């Protein structure tokens, strides 16, 4: 089902922990952006922090949440993004390079998670959560979830990116995501 056809009832997400999962290209980022836009339109913008963990778009894969948001919404919310994020499985040519890029991502994202923990807003939105799960500790995410009244994130859950050249980051990602699901009130599968 295309995310643009899903009716948005954003009020039903308030006060809840929601995870949007799906395969590459299923519309996770687009749906997340639509939710942020709707919340901003309903005067929640000042209560929203977005942590954008996504690497730049590669073909039709992924992309930054800000690429889907209006300028008005982007200016009104707190938007956190590291300077550089890699797509380890699609850009890493060797197991060592994949692991190095995944580690660099976790190191770049950890300060943003700490920043949110120290200064939380009522609503936390994370784009491409699984990027952190390649090498980052699940506890960092759980701490942020616990600080937010409303948590909305999207995460890759599929098979198209399973080839990690034997690094096991795909297995780790899936296991930690399944662990994270236990903290959620609502799962949206695209």
C-alpha positions in Angstrom: 0.0 0.0 0.0 1.4 3.4 -0.9 1.9 5.7 2.1 0.2 8.6 0.2 -3.1 6.6 0.3 -3.0 5.9 4.0 -5.4 8.3 5.8 -3.6 10.3 8.4 -5.1 10.4 11.9 -2.2 12.0 13.6 -4.0 12.6 16.8 -4.2 8.8 17.3 -0.4 8.8 17.4 -0.1 11.4 20.1 1.0 9.9 23.5 2.0 6.7 21.7 5.2 5.0 20.5 4.8 4.2 16.8 7.2 2.4 14.4 6.8 2.5 10.6 8.6 -0.5 9.0 8.9 -1.7 5.5 11.2 -2.7 2.6 13.3 -0.3 0.6 11.2 2.1 -1.4 7.9 1.3 0.5 7.3 5.0 1.4 8.4 5.0 5.1 10.1 8.4 4.8 7.3 9.9 2.9 4.7 8.8 5.4 6.9 10.0 8.3 7.1 13.4 6.6 3.4 13.6 6.1 2.9 12.9 9.8 5.4 15.7 10.7 3.7 18.1 8.3 0.2 17.3 9.8 1.5 17.7 13.4 3.1 21.0 12.4 -0.2 22.2 10.8 -1.9 21.4 14.1 0.4 23.6 16.1 2.7 20.9 17.5 5.8 22.1 15.6 7.5 23.7 18.6 7.1 20.3 20.4 8.8 18.2 17.6 12.4 17.1 17.4 13.4 15.2 14.3 16.6 13.2 14.4 17.4 12.4 10.8 19.7 9.3 10.6 19.3 8.7 6.9 22.1 8.8 4.4 21.6 10.8 1.2 19.3 9.3 -1.3 20.9 6.6 -3.6 18.6 6.1 -6.6 15.2 5.4 -5.1 16.6 4.2 -1.8 16.1 6.4 1.3 16.7 10.1 1.7 16.7 12.8 4.2 13.3 13.6 5.8 13.9 17.3 5.1 13.7 16.6 1.4 10.1 15.7 2.0 9.2 18.5 4.3 7.9 22.0 3.5 10.2 24.9 4.4 7.7 26.2 6.9 7.6 22.8 8.8 11.4 22.5 8.6 11.9 26.0 10.1 9.3 25.4 12.9 10.6 22.1 14.2 13.9 21.1 15.9 15.8 19.2 13.2 19.0 17.4 14.1 21.2 15.8 11.5 24.9 14.8 11.6 27.2 16.3 9.0 27.8 12.9 7.3 26.0 9.6 7.2 26.9 6.6 5.1 24.8 3.8 3.6 27.1 1.1 4.7 25.7 -1.9 2.8 25.2 -0.1 -0.5 28.4 1.9 -0.5 30.8 -0.4 1.4 32.9 -2.5 -1.0 34.5 -4.8 1.7 33.4 -6.1 5.0 35.9 -3.7 6.7 34.6 -0.7 4.8 31.0 -1.6 5.7 31.8 -1.9 9.4 33.9 1.2 9.4 31.0 3.2 7.8 28.5 1.7 10.2 30.7 2.7 13.2 31.2 6.2 11.8 27.4 6.5 11.6 26.9 5.5 15.2 29.6 7.9 16.4 28.1 10.7 14.4 24.5 10.0 15.7 25.2 9.4 19.4 25.7 13.1 20.2 22.3 13.9 18.7 20.6 11.2 20.8 22.4 12.6 23.9 21.3 16.1 22.9 17.7 15.0 22.7 18.0 13.2 26.1 19.4 16.3 27.8 16.8 18.6 26.2 13.7 16.5 25.1 10.6 17.7 23.4 7.2 16.1 23.7 7.4 14.6 20.3 10.4 12.7 18.9 10.6 11.6 15.3 13.5 9.5 14.0 14.0 8.9 10.3 15.9 5.7 9.3 16.4 4.4 12.8 18.1 1.2 11.6 21.2 3.1 10.5 22.0 3.5 14.2 21.2 -0.1 15.0 24.1 -1.3 12.8 26.6 -0.5 15.5 25.0 1.8 18.1 23.6 0.5 21.4 19.8 -0.1 21.6 19.8 1.5 25.0 20.5 5.0 23.5 17.3 4.7 21.5 15.3 3.4 24.4 16.5 6.2 26.6 15.2 8.7 24.0 11.9 6.8 23.6 11.4 7.0 27.3 11.9 10.8 27.4 9.3 11.4 24.6 5.6 11.5 25.2 5.1 10.7 21.5 7.7 8.7 19.6 7.4 8.1 15.8 10.2 6.4 13.8 10.7 4.6 10.6 13.0 1.7 10.1 14.0 -0.6 7.3 12.7 -4.1 7.7 13.2 -6.3 4.7 15.4 -8.5 2.5 16.7 -6.2 -0.3 19.6 -5.0 1.8 20.4 -8.3 3.4 23.8 -8.7 1.7 26.2 -7.2 4.3 29.2 -9.1 3.0 29.4 -11.3 6.1 29.5 -8.4 8.6 26.3 -9.4 10.4 25.1 -5.9 10.6 21.9 -7.0 8.8 21.3 -9.7 11.5 22.1 -7.2 14.3 19.8 -4.6 12.8 16.9 -7.1 12.5 17.4 -8.5 16.1 17.6 -5.0 17.7 14.6 -3.8 15.7 12.6 -6.8 16.9 13.6 -6.0 20.4 12.6 -2.3 19.9 9.2 -3.4 18.7 8.4 -4.5 22.3 8.5 -0.9 23.3 5.9 0.2 20.7 2.2 0.8 21.0 1.6 0.8 17.2 3.4 -0.8 14.2 2.7 0.4 10.7 3.9 -2.0 8.1 4.3 -0.7 4.5 
